[in-house]
Amino acid sequence: MARIEGRRPSRDDRRSRRTRRTLGEALLALMLEKRYDTITVQEIIDRANVGRSTFYSHFLDKEDLLQHEVADLVHRLTMHMDRSAGGNRIVPSIELFRHLHESRDLIRALVRGRAMDTVLKTMHAHLADHVRHRLVRRLPPGAEPALPLELVAHYVAGVILNLFDWWQEHDMRQTPEEIDAYFTQLCDPTLRATTGIEV
């Protein structure tokens, strides 16, 4: 699913954005009903009530449409991280967990449609890169971490996504604040031991 750069160009006007949103909502609604790999473009356009030519003026195929939805979710998560760039925490975990909770209908569709692996891989890469950059900024001059920062960042991102995976398997019954407390308990000792930095 790495063909997002090949999407056909379309005007980024209000009508185009509305059409893309309608097609995305149609795909997600179908994914709540059946597996993603069984969904056809015809079913998507029937659900969205648009023509086939309209679909292909925006997307190459249903995989391109799914990538658009995944990229949108990751973009919104990244925006939350960027807005918190000046904060003291290594990762704005509470903001991320709150946003994931708000996006639970999309997540439920991705899980039901068996498309969640793509999301998790993309999210992990973005989170790990974000954490590594913040660790570099927080390290005192001349300090030597006990482990490579890239590995520590990979671990922190993995904890977030493992918590998220566990959370959605339990129907997100816990509040974002409870999940964030779990994250702090899991990550704080490791970060202190390897870098001397608090979560």
Contacts in CASP RR format, 6 or more apart in sequence:
PFRMAT RR
TARGET T0000
AUTHOR 0000-0000-0000
METHOD contacts of the structure
MODEL  1
MARIEGRRPSRDDRRSRRTRRTLGEALLALMLEKRYDTITVQEIIDRANV
GRSTFYSHFLDKEDLLQHEVADLVHRLTMHMDRSAGGNRIVPSIELFRHL
HESRDLIRALVRGRAMDTVLKTMHAHLADHVRHRLVRRLPPGAEPALPLE
LVAHYVAGVILNLFDWWQEHDMRQTPEEIDAYFTQLCDPTLRATTGIEV
1 63 0 8 1.000
1 66 0 8 1.000
1 67 0 8 1.000
1 118 0 8 1.000
3 60 0 8 1.000
3 63 0 8 1.000
3 64 0 8 1.000
3 67 0 8 1.000
4 64 0 8 1.000
4 67 0 8 1.000
4 68 0 8 1.000
4 71 0 8 1.000
6 60 0 8 1.000
6 64 0 8 1.000
7 58 0 8 1.000
7 59 0 8 1.000
7 60 0 8 1.000
7 64 0 8 1.000
7 68 0 8 1.000
8 56 0 8 1.000
8 57 0 8 1.000
8 58 0 8 1.000
8 59 0 8 1.000
8 60 0 8 1.000
10 16 0 8 1.000
10 57 0 8 1.000
10 58 0 8 1.000
16 58 0 8 1.000
19 50 0 8 1.000
19 54 0 8 1.000
19 58 0 8 1.000
20 58 0 8 1.000
20 59 0 8 1.000
20 68 0 8 1.000
22 48 0 8 1.000
22 49 0 8 1.000
22 50 0 8 1.000
23 44 0 8 1.000
23 45 0 8 1.000
23 48 0 8 1.000
23 50 0 8 1.000
23 55 0 8 1.000
23 58 0 8 1.000
23 59 0 8 1.000
23 65 0 8 1.000
24 44 0 8 1.000
24 48 0 8 1.000
24 65 0 8 1.000
24 68 0 8 1.000
24 69 0 8 1.000
25 48 0 8 1.000
26 44 0 8 1.000
26 45 0 8 1.000
26 47 0 8 1.000
26 48 0 8 1.000
27 39 0 8 1.000
27 44 0 8 1.000
27 62 0 8 1.000
27 65 0 8 1.000
27 66 0 8 1.000
27 69 0 8 1.000
28 69 0 8 1.000
28 105 0 8 1.000
28 106 0 8 1.000
28 109 0 8 1.000
28 110 0 8 1.000
29 47 0 8 1.000
29 109 0 8 1.000
30 39 0 8 1.000
30 43 0 8 1.000
30 44 0 8 1.000
30 47 0 8 1.000
31 39 0 8 1.000
31 109 0 8 1.000
31 110 0 8 1.000
31 112 0 8 1.000
31 113 0 8 1.000
31 115 0 8 1.000
32 108 0 8 1.000
32 109 0 8 1.000
32 112 0 8 1.000
32 113 0 8 1.000
33 112 0 8 1.000
34 113 0 8 1.000
35 112 0 8 1.000
35 113 0 8 1.000
35 114 0 8 1.000
36 62 0 8 1.000
36 66 0 8 1.000
36 113 0 8 1.000
36 114 0 8 1.000
36 115 0 8 1.000
37 114 0 8 1.000
39 62 0 8 1.000
40 62 0 8 1.000
41 52 0 8 1.000
41 55 0 8 1.000
41 61 0 8 1.000
41 62 0 8 1.000
42 52 0 8 1.000
44 55 0 8 1.000
44 62 0 8 1.000
44 65 0 8 1.000
45 51 0 8 1.000
45 52 0 8 1.000
45 54 0 8 1.000
45 55 0 8 1.000
48 55 0 8 1.000
58 65 0 8 1.000
59 65 0 8 1.000
59 68 0 8 1.000
66 115 0 8 1.000
66 118 0 8 1.000
67 118 0 8 1.000
69 106 0 8 1.000
70 110 0 8 1.000
70 115 0 8 1.000
70 118 0 8 1.000
70 119 0 8 1.000
70 122 0 8 1.000
71 122 0 8 1.000
73 103 0 8 1.000
73 106 0 8 1.000
73 119 0 8 1.000
74 119 0 8 1.000
74 122 0 8 1.000
74 123 0 8 1.000
74 126 0 8 1.000
76 99 0 8 1.000
76 103 0 8 1.000
77 96 0 8 1.000
77 99 0 8 1.000
77 100 0 8 1.000
77 123 0 8 1.000
77 126 0 8 1.000
78 126 0 8 1.000
78 130 0 8 1.000
80 92 0 8 1.000
80 95 0 8 1.000
80 96 0 8 1.000
80 99 0 8 1.000
81 91 0 8 1.000
81 92 0 8 1.000
81 95 0 8 1.000
81 96 0 8 1.000
81 126 0 8 1.000
81 127 0 8 1.000
81 130 0 8 1.000
83 92 0 8 1.000
83 95 0 8 1.000
84 92 0 8 1.000
84 95 0 8 1.000
85 134 0 8 1.000
89 199 0 8 1.000
90 131 0 8 1.000
90 134 0 8 1.000
90 135 0 8 1.000
90 138 0 8 1.000
90 156 0 8 1.000
90 191 0 8 1.000
90 197 0 8 1.000
90 198 0 8 1.000
90 199 0 8 1.000
91 127 0 8 1.000
91 130 0 8 1.000
91 131 0 8 1.000
91 134 0 8 1.000
91 156 0 8 1.000
91 160 0 8 1.000
91 199 0 8 1.000
93 160 0 8 1.000
93 180 0 8 1.000
93 183 0 8 1.000
93 184 0 8 1.000
93 199 0 8 1.000
94 176 0 8 1.000
94 177 0 8 1.000
94 180 0 8 1.000
96 160 0 8 1.000
97 164 0 8 1.000
97 167 0 8 1.000
97 176 0 8 1.000
97 177 0 8 1.000
97 179 0 8 1.000
97 180 0 8 1.000
97 183 0 8 1.000
98 176 0 8 1.000
100 107 0 8 1.000
100 164 0 8 1.000
100 167 0 8 1.000
100 176 0 8 1.000
101 172 0 8 1.000
101 175 0 8 1.000
101 176 0 8 1.000
104 168 0 8 1.000
104 172 0 8 1.000
107 116 0 8 1.000
107 119 0 8 1.000
107 168 0 8 1.000
108 168 0 8 1.000
110 116 0 8 1.000
110 119 0 8 1.000
111 168 0 8 1.000
120 161 0 8 1.000
120 165 0 8 1.000
123 157 0 8 1.000
123 161 0 8 1.000
124 157 0 8 1.000
124 158 0 8 1.000
124 161 0 8 1.000
127 156 0 8 1.000
127 157 0 8 1.000
127 158 0 8 1.000
127 160 0 8 1.000
127 161 0 8 1.000
128 150 0 8 1.000
128 153 0 8 1.000
128 154 0 8 1.000
128 156 0 8 1.000
128 157 0 8 1.000
128 158 0 8 1.000
129 153 0 8 1.000
131 152 0 8 1.000
131 153 0 8 1.000
131 156 0 8 1.000
131 157 0 8 1.000
132 149 0 8 1.000
132 150 0 8 1.000
132 152 0 8 1.000
132 153 0 8 1.000
135 145 0 8 1.000
135 149 0 8 1.000
135 152 0 8 1.000
135 153 0 8 1.000
135 195 0 8 1.000
135 197 0 8 1.000
136 149 0 8 1.000
138 195 0 8 1.000
138 197 0 8 1.000
139 145 0 8 1.000
139 149 0 8 1.000
139 195 0 8 1.000
139 197 0 8 1.000
143 195 0 8 1.000
145 152 0 8 1.000
145 194 0 8 1.000
145 195 0 8 1.000
145 196 0 8 1.000
146 193 0 8 1.000
146 194 0 8 1.000
146 195 0 8 1.000
147 194 0 8 1.000
147 195 0 8 1.000
149 195 0 8 1.000
152 190 0 8 1.000
152 191 0 8 1.000
152 194 0 8 1.000
152 195 0 8 1.000
155 187 0 8 1.000
155 190 0 8 1.000
156 187 0 8 1.000
156 191 0 8 1.000
159 183 0 8 1.000
159 186 0 8 1.000
159 187 0 8 1.000
160 183 0 8 1.000
163 179 0 8 1.000
163 182 0 8 1.000
163 183 0 8 1.000
163 186 0 8 1.000
164 179 0 8 1.000
167 174 0 8 1.000
167 179 0 8 1.000
183 199 0 8 1.000
184 199 0 8 1.000
187 199 0 8 1.000
188 198 0 8 1.000
188 199 0 8 1.000
191 197 0 8 1.000
191 198 0 8 1.000
191 199 0 8 1.000
192 198 0 8 1.000
END
